[in-house]
Amino acid sequence: MRLPFALLAVALPVVAGAQTAIHHCIGSSGNPVFTDQPCASMQASPVRASPIPEGAPSSAPMMLCAATRDDLRQGVIEAFAQQDANRLAGLMLWNGYGKGAAIADIEMLAGLVRQPLLGIDFPGTPAPARSAAAPYPATVSAAPPAPMLVLDVADRTGTGARQWHFDLVHRAGCLWLRNAD
């Protein structure tokens, strides 16, 4: 029984070393060709990686979800700076939406990012002040309020402001927005 394992241990490095590079080429007919031979030997042209456009980021990929409130804040700022409703929509949790509601919210986001962003706030509710005479609050709420993001956006006329409210949802290690208006 040890002999097959010994043969496998000897043969495996030989097989691994025998692997060759796969060449990606475009054949004379214009179709892609994948081969272990150099493209020139197949009368084909090698495919080279596209150059990175000037000004494009060459390092880390775009963040897929916000892990912190600061990440979320930065994503919202970028969406408004670029007037990119898709970027803002990418920060939202969309499960549970029907088709009509999703379309309505996307249209709302498209109009929203065209307005100047005046402020971003994560309002909290401070604990009620306690005194020696009243060490416990008079009323106790059943549950603390849900965490929220509030956007202050200039209205369409530019003369006032409007607030937009989004619930914050923690899911799968990410912080997501859900429309609360």
N, CA, C and O atoms as a DFTB+ gen file, in Angstrom:
724 C
 N C O
     1  1       0.818      -1.198       0.000
     2  2       0.000       0.000       0.000
     3  2       0.861       1.261       0.000
     4  3       0.443       2.304      -0.503
     5  1       2.066       1.161       0.567
     6  2       2.943       2.326       0.614
     7  2       3.544       2.628      -0.747
     8  3       3.871       3.779      -1.036
     9  1       3.696       1.614      -1.585
    10  2       4.307       1.797      -2.895
    11  2       3.509       2.773      -3.761
    12  3       4.130       3.644      -4.371
    13  1       2.166       2.692      -3.862
    14  2       1.435       3.669      -4.674
    15  2       1.602       5.103      -4.159
    16  3       1.721       6.035      -4.954
    17  1       1.612       5.283      -2.832
    18  2       1.788       6.628      -2.294
    19  2       3.178       7.163      -2.597
    20  3       3.342       8.350      -2.879
    21  1       4.194       6.281      -2.538
    22  2       5.561       6.695      -2.847
    23  2       5.678       7.086      -4.315
    24  3       6.331       8.076      -4.642
    25  1       5.050       6.313      -5.203
    26  2       5.073       6.648      -6.631
    27  2       4.344       7.971      -6.896
    28  3       4.789       8.791      -7.699
    29  1       3.236       8.154      -6.217
    30  2       2.488       9.406      -6.371
    31  2       3.314      10.597      -5.896
    32  3       3.322      11.642      -6.546
    33  1       3.999      10.451      -4.785
    34  2       4.825      11.524      -4.247
    35  2       5.971      11.874      -5.197
    36  3       6.374      13.035      -5.267
    37  1       6.498      10.898      -5.925
    38  2       7.584      11.144      -6.875
    39  2       7.037      11.727      -8.175
    40  3       7.653      12.622      -8.754
    41  1       5.889      11.233      -8.643
    42  2       5.349      11.640      -9.939
    43  2       4.676      13.010      -9.906
    44  3       4.703      13.727     -10.906
    45  1       4.082      13.382      -8.797
    46  2       3.337      14.633      -8.722
    47  2       4.183      15.855      -9.056
    48  3       3.731      16.681      -9.849
    49  1       5.384      16.025      -8.501
    50  2       6.195      17.188      -8.876
    51  2       6.572      17.191     -10.357
    52  3       6.687      18.260     -10.957
    53  1       6.765      16.025     -10.951
    54  2       7.115      15.943     -12.370
    55  2       5.944      16.429     -13.217
    56  3       6.139      17.191     -14.164
    57  1       4.724      15.994     -12.885
    58  2       3.534      16.401     -13.630
    59  2       3.291      17.898     -13.467
    60  3       2.969      18.584     -14.437
    61  1       3.445      18.405     -12.250
    62  2       3.218      19.832     -12.007
    63  2       4.221      20.679     -12.781
    64  3       3.873      21.747     -13.285
    65  1       5.453      20.214     -12.877
    66  2       6.464      20.967     -13.609
    67  2       6.258      20.914     -15.115
    68  3       6.781      21.759     -15.841
    69  1       5.496      19.923     -15.596
    70  2       5.283      19.764     -17.031
    71  2       4.198      20.692     -17.572
    72  3       4.024      20.783     -18.787
    73  1       3.472      21.377     -16.704
    74  2       2.431      22.278     -17.179
    75  2       3.060      23.449     -17.915
    76  3       4.085      23.988     -17.497
    77  1       2.427      23.833     -19.019
    78  2       2.939      24.955     -19.797
    79  2       1.938      26.095     -19.753
    80  3       0.793      25.928     -19.332
    81  1       2.387      27.232     -20.187
    82  2       1.526      28.410     -20.226
    83  2       0.462      28.241     -21.302
    84  3       0.701      27.620     -22.338
    85  1      -0.691      28.790     -21.047
    86  2      -1.761      28.819     -22.043
    87  2      -1.678      30.173     -22.732
    88  3      -1.700      31.218     -22.082
    89  1      -1.584      30.139     -24.041
    90  2      -1.498      31.364     -24.838
    91  2      -2.885      31.711     -25.366
    92  3      -3.579      30.860     -25.922
    93  1      -3.271      32.944     -25.190
    94  2      -4.551      33.439     -25.691
    95  2      -4.260      34.232     -26.964
    96  3      -3.558      35.243     -26.938
    97  1      -4.816      33.751     -28.081
    98  2      -4.514      34.335     -29.384
    99  2      -5.819      34.626     -30.129
   100  3      -6.895      34.161     -29.752
   101  1      -5.685      35.396     -31.178
   102  2      -6.790      35.603     -32.122
   103  2      -6.333      34.985     -33.435
   104  3      -5.335      35.397     -34.026
   105  1      -7.095      33.978     -33.877
   106  2      -6.749      33.263     -35.102
   107  2      -6.993      34.100     -36.342
   108  3      -7.569      35.185     -36.260
   109  1      -6.549      33.593     -37.513
   110  2      -6.694      34.319     -38.777
   111  2      -8.163      34.542     -39.125
   112  3      -8.486      35.472     -39.865
   113  1      -9.048      33.712     -38.606
   114  2     -10.487      33.883     -38.866
   115  2     -11.127      34.899     -37.924
   116  3     -12.299      35.243     -38.078
   117  1     -10.347      35.382     -36.937
   118  2     -10.862      36.367     -35.990
   119  2     -11.429      35.742     -34.721
   120  3     -11.911      36.457     -33.843
   121  1     -11.376      34.435     -34.618
   122  2     -11.893      33.749     -33.434
   123  2     -10.792      33.585     -32.394
   124  3      -9.616      33.472     -32.740
   125  1     -11.179      33.572     -31.110
   126  2     -10.165      33.364     -30.065
   127  2      -9.627      31.937     -30.110
   128  3     -10.352      30.987     -30.405
   129  1      -8.338      31.815     -29.809
   130  2      -7.667      30.516     -29.783
   131  2      -6.898      30.433     -28.475
   132  3      -6.165      31.356     -28.122
   133  1      -7.065      29.326     -27.754
   134  2      -6.302      29.058     -26.542
   135  2      -5.441      27.835     -26.835
   136  3      -5.952      26.780     -27.211
   137  1      -4.137      27.986     -26.661
   138  2      -3.217      26.913     -27.040
   139  2      -2.009      26.889     -26.125
   140  3      -1.714      27.857     -25.425
   141  1      -1.310      25.746     -26.148
   142  2      -0.054      25.655     -25.404
   143  2       1.135      26.042     -26.275
   144  3       2.275      26.056     -25.809
   145  1       0.866      26.357     -27.547
   146  2       1.908      26.766     -28.487
   147  2       1.942      28.291     -28.579
   148  3       0.916      28.934     -28.358
   149  1       3.084      28.882     -28.896
   150  2       3.129      30.334     -29.114
   151  2       2.179      30.718     -30.256
   152  3       2.009      29.962     -31.212
   153  1       1.578      31.870     -30.147
   154  2       0.592      32.326     -31.132
   155  2       1.168      32.335     -32.544
   156  3       0.478      31.958     -33.492
   157  1       2.429      32.762     -32.699
   158  2       3.042      32.860     -34.018
   159  2       3.077      31.499     -34.719
   160  3       2.934      31.435     -35.940
   161  1       3.262      30.419     -33.970
   162  2       3.313      29.098     -34.593
   163  2       1.935      28.652     -35.089
   164  3       1.834      27.688     -35.848
   165  1       0.890      29.337     -34.673
   166  2      -0.478      29.015     -35.080
   167  2      -1.000      30.017     -36.116
   168  3      -2.187      30.000     -36.441
   169  1      -0.118      30.900     -36.645
   170  2      -0.504      31.998     -37.525
   171  2      -1.632      32.819     -36.889
   172  3      -2.632      33.146     -37.530
   173  1      -1.432      33.140     -35.601
   174  2      -2.419      33.898     -34.838
   175  2      -1.711      35.068     -34.154
   176  3      -0.488      35.081     -34.013
   177  1      -2.499      36.036     -33.740
   178  2      -1.959      37.215     -33.056
   179  2      -2.191      37.084     -31.561
   180  3      -3.278      36.691     -31.136
   181  1      -1.181      37.408     -30.753
   182  2      -1.384      37.322     -29.301
   183  2      -2.334      38.415     -28.819
   184  3      -2.349      39.527     -29.346
   185  1      -3.112      38.075     -27.823
   186  2      -4.008      39.050     -27.192
   187  2      -3.270      39.617     -25.997
   188  3      -2.800      38.879     -25.131
   189  1      -3.176      40.908     -25.960
   190  2      -2.492      41.562     -24.853
   191  2      -3.547      42.187     -23.944
   192  3      -4.628      42.564     -24.396
   193  1      -3.219      42.288     -22.667
   194  2      -4.127      42.918     -21.711
   195  2      -4.333      44.372     -22.116
   196  3      -3.403      45.047     -22.558
   197  1      -5.551      44.834     -21.961
   198  2      -5.854      46.228     -22.293
   199  2      -5.080      47.146     -21.372
   200  3      -4.971      46.879     -20.175
   201  1      -4.536      48.235     -21.919
   202  2      -3.833      49.172     -21.048
   203  2      -4.829      49.881     -20.137
   204  3      -5.992      50.066     -20.495
   205  1      -4.359      50.274     -18.956
   206  2      -5.208      51.005     -18.018
   207  2      -5.336      52.433     -18.531
   208  3      -4.325      53.090     -18.782
   209  1      -6.579      52.929     -18.693
   210  2      -6.766      54.300     -19.179
   211  2      -6.112      55.301     -18.233
   212  3      -6.037      55.087     -17.023
   213  1      -5.647      56.388     -18.816
   214  2      -5.003      57.423     -18.019
   215  2      -6.004      57.997     -17.026
   216  3      -7.149      58.279     -17.380
   217  1      -5.571      58.165     -15.792
   218  2      -6.421      58.712     -14.745
   219  2      -7.242      57.654     -14.019
   220  3      -7.860      57.957     -12.998
   221  1      -7.264      56.422     -14.518
   222  2      -8.015      55.354     -13.858
   223  2      -7.221      54.837     -12.673
   224  3      -5.995      54.752     -12.735
   225  1      -7.906      54.492     -11.599
   226  2      -7.172      53.957     -10.457
   227  2      -6.525      52.629     -10.824
   228  3      -7.140      51.788     -11.479
   229  1      -5.302      52.451     -10.406
   230  2      -4.584      51.228     -10.764
   231  2      -4.348      50.338      -9.553
   232  3      -3.653      49.327      -9.650
   233  1      -4.922      50.707      -8.416
   234  2      -4.651      49.914      -7.224
   235  2      -5.884      49.132      -6.797
   236  3      -6.359      48.269      -7.536
   237  1      -6.387      49.416      -5.656
   238  2      -7.453      48.622      -5.051
   239  2      -8.743      48.695      -5.865
   240  3      -9.061      49.738      -6.436
   241  1      -9.489      47.580      -5.919
   242  2     -10.766      47.603      -6.616
   243  2     -11.776      48.434      -5.844
   244  3     -11.589      48.724      -4.662
   245  1     -12.851      48.815      -6.529
   246  2     -13.876      49.623      -5.895
   247  2     -14.517      48.838      -4.749
   248  3     -14.741      47.631      -4.845
   249  1     -14.799      49.547      -3.682
   250  2     -15.415      48.932      -2.521
   251  2     -16.780      48.365      -2.920
   252  3     -17.569      49.040      -3.581
   253  1     -17.049      47.135      -2.517
   254  2     -18.301      46.489      -2.861
   255  2     -19.391      46.774      -1.844
   256  3     -20.569      46.804      -2.202
   257  1     -19.031      46.982      -0.595
   258  2     -20.019      47.347       0.410
   259  2     -19.324      48.154       1.491
   260  3     -18.102      48.117       1.636
   261  1     -20.122      48.874       2.235
   262  2     -19.587      49.710       3.301
   263  2     -19.475      48.887       4.574
   264  3     -20.461      48.311       5.034
   265  1     -18.285      48.829       5.138
   266  2     -18.069      48.085       6.373
   267  2     -18.294      48.966       7.597
   268  3     -18.603      48.464       8.678
   269  1     -18.141      50.276       7.429
   270  2     -18.283      51.209       8.548
   271  2     -19.135      52.395       8.130
   272  3     -19.439      52.583       6.952
   273  1     -19.511      53.182       9.113
   274  2     -20.271      54.413       8.797
   275  2     -19.426      55.369       7.965
   276  3     -19.953      56.061       7.093
   277  1     -18.129      55.415       8.222
   278  2     -17.256      56.277       7.422
   279  2     -17.225      55.819       5.963
   280  3     -17.253      56.646       5.051
   281  1     -17.169      54.492       5.738
   282  2     -17.216      53.966       4.369
   283  2     -18.538      54.340       3.700
   284  3     -18.568      54.738       2.536
   285  1     -19.616      54.207       4.446
   286  2     -20.941      54.529       3.916
   287  2     -21.034      56.016       3.582
   288  3     -21.538      56.393       2.524
   289  1     -20.550      56.847       4.484
   290  2     -20.551      58.297       4.252
   291  2     -19.766      58.628       2.982
   292  3     -20.222      59.420       2.157
   293  1     -18.575      58.015       2.825
   294  2     -17.745      58.279       1.651
   295  2     -18.445      57.811       0.375
   296  3     -18.381      58.496      -0.646
   297  1     -19.104      56.665       0.417
   298  2     -19.835      56.173      -0.748
   299  2     -20.958      57.112      -1.157
   300  3     -21.176      57.339      -2.347
   301  1     -21.671      57.657      -0.182
   302  2     -22.747      58.614      -0.478
   303  2     -22.162      59.892      -1.074
   304  3     -22.692      60.423      -2.050
   305  1     -21.079      60.383      -0.492
   306  2     -20.436      61.600      -1.012
   307  2     -19.994      61.388      -2.461
   308  3     -20.203      62.259      -3.305
   309  1     -19.384      60.235      -2.752
   310  2     -18.945      59.937      -4.119
   311  2     -20.128      59.854      -5.079
   312  3     -20.046      60.349      -6.203
   313  1     -21.218      59.239      -4.651
   314  2     -22.401      59.122      -5.508
   315  2     -22.944      60.506      -5.866
   316  3     -23.305      60.750      -7.017
   317  1     -23.003      61.404      -4.898
   318  2     -23.496      62.761      -5.175
   319  2     -22.498      63.545      -6.013
   320  3     -22.898      64.288      -6.910
   321  1     -21.206      63.393      -5.738
   322  2     -20.188      64.123      -6.502
   323  2     -20.228      63.733      -7.975
   324  3     -20.015      64.572      -8.850
   325  1     -20.503      62.450      -8.251
   326  2     -20.541      61.953      -9.628
   327  2     -21.961      61.948     -10.199
   328  3     -22.174      61.575     -11.353
   329  1     -22.930      62.368      -9.377
   330  2     -24.350      62.314      -9.753
   331  2     -24.697      60.926     -10.298
   332  3     -25.324      60.780     -11.347
   333  1     -24.260      59.911      -9.535
   334  2     -24.381      58.522      -9.963
   335  2     -25.409      57.790      -9.103
   336  3     -25.099      57.338      -8.001
   337  1     -26.625      57.678      -9.612
   338  2     -27.690      56.983      -8.882
   339  2     -27.359      55.515      -8.696
   340  3     -27.746      54.921      -7.690
   341  1     -26.652      54.920      -9.642
   342  2     -26.279      53.508      -9.511
   343  2     -25.314      53.309      -8.348
   344  3     -25.394      52.302      -7.645
   345  1     -24.416      54.244      -8.140
   346  2     -23.479      54.156      -7.014
   347  2     -24.242      54.223      -5.697
   348  3     -23.957      53.465      -4.769
   349  1     -25.211      55.128      -5.617
   350  2     -26.018      55.234      -4.413
   351  2     -26.883      53.987      -4.242
   352  3     -27.033      53.487      -3.128
   353  1     -27.448      53.486      -5.328
   354  2     -28.263      52.268      -5.274
   355  2     -27.430      51.072      -4.828
   356  3     -27.960      50.151      -4.206
   357  1     -26.141      51.072      -5.136
   358  2     -25.263      49.993      -4.723
   359  2     -25.014      49.955      -3.225
   360  3     -24.511      48.960      -2.703
   361  1     -25.358      51.018      -2.538
   362  2     -25.210      51.077      -1.091
   363  2     -26.493      50.645      -0.378
   364  3     -26.548      50.594       0.851
   365  1     -27.522      50.337      -1.169
   366  2     -28.826      49.999      -0.590
   367  2     -29.058      48.499      -0.558
   368  3     -28.547      47.753      -1.394
   369  1     -29.838      48.074       0.423
   370  2     -30.274      46.692       0.549
   371  2     -31.614      46.590      -0.172
   372  3     -32.573      47.269       0.194
   373  1     -31.677      45.739      -1.201
   374  2     -32.844      45.701      -2.079
   375  2     -33.747      44.502      -1.861
   376  3     -34.776      44.399      -2.528
   377  1     -33.412      43.591      -0.957
   378  2     -34.286      42.429      -0.804
   379  2     -35.632      42.858      -0.226
   380  3     -35.711      43.788       0.577
   381  1     -36.679      42.171      -0.646
   382  2     -38.015      42.482      -0.170
   383  2     -38.742      43.546      -0.978
   384  3     -39.897      43.859      -0.688
   385  1     -38.085      44.107      -1.987
   386  2     -38.719      45.117      -2.823
   387  2     -39.473      44.427      -3.951
   388  3     -38.989      43.449      -4.521
   389  1     -40.641      44.929      -4.268
   390  2     -41.323      44.503      -5.477
   391  2     -40.776      45.299      -6.645
   392  3     -40.074      46.291      -6.448
   393  1     -41.093      44.872      -7.864
   394  2     -40.569      45.534      -9.056
   395  2     -40.947      47.014      -9.091
   396  3     -40.106      47.867      -9.373
   397  1     -42.211      47.314      -8.804
   398  2     -42.668      48.703      -8.846
   399  2     -41.972      49.569      -7.816
   400  3     -41.579      50.698      -8.111
   401  1     -41.814      49.042      -6.595
   402  2     -41.160      49.812      -5.540
   403  2     -39.686      50.034      -5.861
   404  3     -39.151      51.112      -5.605
   405  1     -39.032      49.029      -6.415
   406  2     -37.618      49.172      -6.768
   407  2     -37.449      50.227      -7.855
   408  3     -36.551      51.065      -7.771
   409  1     -38.296      50.194      -8.867
   410  2     -38.216      51.183      -9.949
   411  2     -38.471      52.578      -9.402
   412  3     -37.776      53.526      -9.766
   413  1     -39.464      52.708      -8.529
   414  2     -39.764      54.022      -7.944
   415  2     -38.586      54.539      -7.131
   416  3     -38.258      55.723      -7.210
   417  1     -37.943      53.673      -6.351
   418  2     -36.801      54.116      -5.551
   419  2     -35.600      54.466      -6.426
   420  3     -34.880      55.418      -6.125
   421  1     -35.375      53.727      -7.487
   422  2     -34.263      54.059      -8.390
   423  2     -34.511      55.400      -9.065
   424  3     -33.590      56.205      -9.206
   425  1     -35.746      55.645      -9.483
   426  2     -36.071      56.957     -10.066
   427  2     -35.880      58.063      -9.041
   428  3     -35.390      59.141      -9.378
   429  1     -36.263      57.808      -7.785
   430  2     -36.063      58.785      -6.723
   431  2     -34.579      59.058      -6.520
   432  3     -34.181      60.210      -6.348
   433  1     -33.744      57.997      -6.538
   434  2     -32.302      58.172      -6.360
   435  2     -31.698      58.977      -7.501
   436  3     -30.803      59.794      -7.287
   437  1     -32.193      58.744      -8.723
   438  2     -31.684      59.485      -9.886
   439  2     -31.944      60.980      -9.724
   440  3     -31.079      61.796     -10.042
   441  1     -33.119      61.344      -9.234
   442  2     -33.410      62.758      -8.983
   443  2     -32.646      63.290      -7.789
   444  3     -32.215      64.443      -7.784
   445  1     -32.476      62.457      -6.780
   446  2     -31.810      62.877      -5.550
   447  2     -30.357      63.255      -5.788
   448  3     -29.909      64.294      -5.302
   449  1     -29.605      62.434      -6.526
   450  2     -28.172      62.708      -6.706
   451  2     -27.912      63.908      -7.607
   452  3     -26.783      64.393      -7.676
   453  1     -28.941      64.395      -8.297
   454  2     -28.770      65.608      -9.115
   455  2     -28.846      66.882      -8.277
   456  3     -28.515      67.966      -8.757
   457  1     -29.280      66.750      -7.033
   458  2     -29.383      67.909      -6.143
   459  2     -28.100      68.035      -5.323
   460  3     -27.454      67.027      -5.039
   461  1     -27.724      69.241      -4.943
   462  2     -26.523      69.396      -4.105
   463  2     -26.716      68.748      -2.729
   464  3     -27.745      68.934      -2.079
   465  1     -25.716      67.992      -2.305
   466  2     -25.718      67.376      -0.983
   467  2     -25.241      68.419       0.017
   468  3     -24.137      68.947      -0.111
   469  1     -26.072      68.716       1.012
   470  2     -25.736      69.732       2.002
   471  2     -25.180      69.136       3.294
   472  3     -24.419      69.792       4.005
   473  1     -25.556      67.905       3.595
   474  2     -25.068      67.302       4.832
   475  2     -25.459      65.843       4.943
   476  3     -26.423      65.383       4.331
   477  1     -24.679      65.125       5.747
   478  2     -24.934      63.720       6.053
   479  2     -24.850      63.584       7.562
   480  3     -23.904      64.060       8.188
   481  1     -25.848      62.928       8.140
   482  2     -25.855      62.781       9.591
   483  2     -26.307      61.375       9.963
   484  3     -27.176      60.795       9.311
   485  1     -25.712      60.843      11.009
   486  2     -26.141      59.590      11.611
   487  2     -26.693      59.958      12.986
   488  3     -25.994      59.838      13.991
   489  1     -27.951      60.408      13.029
   490  2     -28.464      60.890      14.312
   491  2     -28.580      59.754      15.328
   492  3     -28.930      58.622      14.997
   493  1     -28.282      60.092      16.533
   494  2     -28.434      59.136      17.630
   495  2     -29.358      59.738      18.661
   496  3     -29.589      60.947      18.676
   497  1     -29.861      58.930      19.482
   498  2     -30.689      59.455      20.561
   499  2     -29.886      59.329      21.839
   500  3     -29.625      58.222      22.308
   501  1     -29.493      60.468      22.405
   502  2     -28.710      60.399      23.637
   503  2     -29.567      59.825      24.766
   504  3     -30.791      59.953      24.768
   505  1     -28.904      59.205      25.704
   506  2     -29.611      58.667      26.868
   507  2     -30.231      59.822      27.642
   508  3     -29.634      60.894      27.734
   509  1     -31.418      59.616      28.199
   510  2     -32.043      60.696      28.956
   511  2     -31.203      61.052      30.185
   512  3     -30.590      60.197      30.824
   513  1     -31.204      62.338      30.478
   514  2     -30.447      62.800      31.642
   515  2     -31.106      62.266      32.913
   516  3     -32.332      62.204      33.007
   517  1     -30.288      61.884      33.879
   518  2     -30.815      61.348      35.138
   519  2     -30.337      62.238      36.275
   520  3     -29.220      62.755      36.273
   521  1     -31.188      62.385      37.199
   522  2     -30.814      63.175      38.375
   523  2     -30.876      62.268      39.599
   524  3     -31.365      61.140      39.529
   525  1     -30.378      62.773      40.711
   526  2     -30.419      61.989      41.947
   527  2     -31.864      61.775      42.383
   528  3     -32.194      60.730      42.945
   529  1     -32.741      62.774      42.123
   530  2     -34.141      62.667      42.523
   531  2     -34.882      61.649      41.660
   532  3     -35.795      60.984      42.150
   533  1     -34.508      61.512      40.380
   534  2     -35.178      60.578      39.469
   535  2     -34.108      59.749      38.768
   536  3     -33.769      60.039      37.620
   537  1     -33.565      58.722      39.430
   538  2     -32.467      57.961      38.841
   539  2     -32.880      57.112      37.650
   540  3     -32.015      56.653      36.903
   541  1     -34.173      56.888      37.450
   542  2     -34.641      56.087      36.328
   543  2     -35.572      56.925      35.471
   544  3     -36.309      57.756      36.002
   545  1     -35.557      56.729      34.160
   546  2     -36.453      57.515      33.308
   547  2     -37.907      57.184      33.625
   548  3     -38.234      56.067      34.026
   549  1     -38.773      58.180      33.437
   550  2     -40.199      58.016      33.732
   551  2     -40.839      57.020      32.776
   552  3     -41.711      56.250      33.178
   553  1     -40.416      57.027      31.514
   554  2     -40.973      56.082      30.544
   555  2     -39.830      55.264      29.964
   556  3     -38.707      55.748      29.822
   557  1     -40.128      54.053      29.643
   558  2     -39.133      53.175      29.053
   559  2     -39.663      52.738      27.702
   560  3     -40.759      52.187      27.604
   561  1     -38.879      52.987      26.654
   562  2     -39.318      52.566      25.329
   563  2     -39.040      51.081      25.163
   564  3     -38.111      50.543      25.765
   565  1     -39.848      50.424      24.347
   566  2     -39.722      48.981      24.149
   567  2     -38.433      48.630      23.428
   568  3     -37.798      47.627      23.755
   569  1     -38.041      49.424      22.469
   570  2     -36.828      49.142      21.701
   571  2     -36.167      50.461      21.330
   572  3     -36.849      51.460      21.102
   573  1     -34.849      50.464      21.271
   574  2     -34.188      51.703      20.848
   575  2     -34.521      51.986      19.388
   576  3     -34.805      51.060      18.628
   577  1     -34.490      53.259      18.987
   578  2     -34.787      53.577      17.589
   579  2     -33.748      52.950      16.666
   580  3     -32.584      52.789      17.031
   581  1     -34.194      52.604      15.471
   582  2     -33.297      51.998      14.487
   583  2     -32.236      53.007      14.073
   584  3     -32.525      54.198      13.953
   585  1     -31.000      52.538      13.851
   586  2     -29.975      53.460      13.367
   587  2     -30.389      54.020      12.012
   588  3     -31.048      53.344      11.222
   589  1     -30.001      55.238      11.759
   590  2     -30.499      55.931      10.579
   591  2     -29.425      56.833       9.983
   592  3     -28.522      57.296      10.680
   593  1     -29.540      57.071       8.685
   594  2     -28.729      58.051       7.968
   595  2     -29.688      59.114       7.465
   596  3     -30.725      58.791       6.887
   597  1     -29.355      60.369       7.676
   598  2     -30.179      61.472       7.199
   599  2     -29.350      62.306       6.235
   600  3     -28.258      62.764       6.570
   601  1     -29.886      62.498       5.028
   602  2     -29.240      63.345       4.023
   603  2     -29.978      64.665       3.949
   604  3     -31.204      64.696       3.839
   605  1     -29.234      65.750       4.009
   606  2     -29.793      67.074       3.755
   607  2     -29.418      67.443       2.338
   608  3     -28.238      67.535       1.999
   609  1     -30.447      67.657       1.498
   610  2     -30.242      67.904       0.081
   611  2     -30.993      69.173      -0.294
   612  3     -32.109      69.404       0.169
   613  1     -30.367      70.000      -1.144
   614  2     -31.045      71.214      -1.607
   615  2     -32.276      70.805      -2.405
   616  3     -32.254      69.821      -3.144
   617  1     -33.358      71.579      -2.245
   618  2     -34.543      71.261      -3.039
   619  2     -34.323      71.693      -4.479
   620  3     -33.331      72.349      -4.796
   621  1     -35.244      71.327      -5.337
   622  2     -35.080      71.589      -6.771
   623  2     -35.000      73.072      -7.116
   624  3     -34.419      73.439      -8.137
   625  1     -35.573      73.919      -6.282
   626  2     -35.527      75.354      -6.559
   627  2     -34.237      75.991      -6.080
   628  3     -33.885      77.089      -6.510
   629  1     -33.529      75.306      -5.192
   630  2     -32.284      75.851      -4.667
   631  2     -32.498      76.835      -3.541
   632  3     -31.535      77.429      -3.054
   633  1     -33.735      77.025      -3.113
   634  2     -34.020      78.001      -2.062
   635  2     -34.186      77.364      -0.689
   636  3     -34.211      78.070       0.319
   637  1     -34.299      76.067      -0.637
   638  2     -34.508      75.389       0.635
   639  2     -33.793      74.054       0.648
   640  3     -32.982      73.745      -0.225
   641  1     -34.117      73.275       1.662
   642  2     -33.497      71.962       1.797
   643  2     -34.564      70.932       2.145
   644  3     -35.632      71.262       2.661
   645  1     -34.249      69.695       1.853
   646  2     -35.134      68.580       2.177
   647  2     -34.301      67.495       2.814
   648  3     -33.144      67.289       2.447
   649  1     -34.892      66.800       3.769
   650  2     -34.198      65.685       4.405
   651  2     -34.723      64.372       3.841
   652  3     -35.921      64.199       3.619
   653  1     -33.789      63.453       3.618
   654  2     -34.110      62.093       3.187
   655  2     -33.610      61.155       4.263
   656  3     -32.475      61.283       4.722
   657  1     -34.442      60.216       4.670
   658  2     -34.109      59.294       5.752
   659  2     -33.911      57.881       5.211
   660  3     -34.702      57.383       4.411
   661  1     -32.832      57.251       5.671
   662  2     -32.525      55.875       5.307
   663  2     -32.227      55.100       6.585
   664  3     -31.440      55.544       7.420
   665  1     -32.860      53.944       6.730
   666  2     -32.515      53.055       7.835
   667  2     -31.167      52.416       7.525
   668  3     -30.836      52.184       6.362
   669  1     -30.396      52.134       8.561
   670  2     -29.130      51.426       8.409
   671  2     -29.360      49.970       8.790
   672  3     -29.918      49.676       9.847
   673  1     -28.928      49.068       7.929
   674  2     -29.098      47.636       8.149
   675  2     -27.735      46.969       8.113
   676  3     -26.988      47.123       7.147
   677  1     -27.407      46.225       9.171
   678  2     -26.167      45.445       9.203
   679  2     -26.493      44.055       8.669
   680  3     -27.336      43.350       9.223
   681  1     -25.820      43.669       7.589
   682  2     -26.031      42.341       7.027
   683  2     -24.760      41.895       6.337
   684  3     -24.169      42.640       5.554
   685  1     -24.341      40.671       6.633
   686  2     -23.188      40.023       6.000
   687  2     -21.917      40.863       6.117
   688  3     -21.124      40.935       5.178
   689  1     -21.731      41.492       7.268
   690  2     -20.528      42.274       7.495
   691  2     -20.536      43.636       6.816
   692  3     -19.518      44.328       6.793
   693  1     -21.668      44.017       6.270
   694  2     -21.770      45.296       5.558
   695  2     -22.838      46.170       6.207
   696  3     -23.708      45.692       6.935
   697  1     -22.744      47.432       5.928
   698  2     -23.715      48.405       6.379
   699  2     -24.472      48.895       5.164
   700  3     -23.877      49.472       4.255
   701  1     -25.783      48.673       5.134
   702  2     -26.609      48.982       3.976
   703  2     -27.643      50.041       4.307
   704  3     -28.023      50.210       5.465
   705  1     -28.095      50.750       3.289
   706  2     -29.180      51.708       3.420
   707  2     -30.488      51.061       2.979
   708  3     -30.506      50.228       2.072
   709  1     -31.591      51.456       3.634
   710  2     -32.923      51.061       3.189
   711  2     -33.780      52.318       3.295
   712  3     -33.806      52.973       4.337
   713  1     -34.482      52.650       2.212
   714  2     -35.289      53.865       2.163
   715  2     -36.321      53.858       3.294
   716  3     -37.099      52.915       3.436
   717  1     -36.311      54.915       4.084
   718  2     -37.266      55.030       5.195
   719  2     -38.318      56.094       4.930
   720  3     -39.228      56.266       5.741
   721  1     -38.218      56.809       3.823
   722  2     -39.219      57.849       3.494
   723  2     -40.426      57.260       2.824
   724  3     -41.358      57.986       2.481
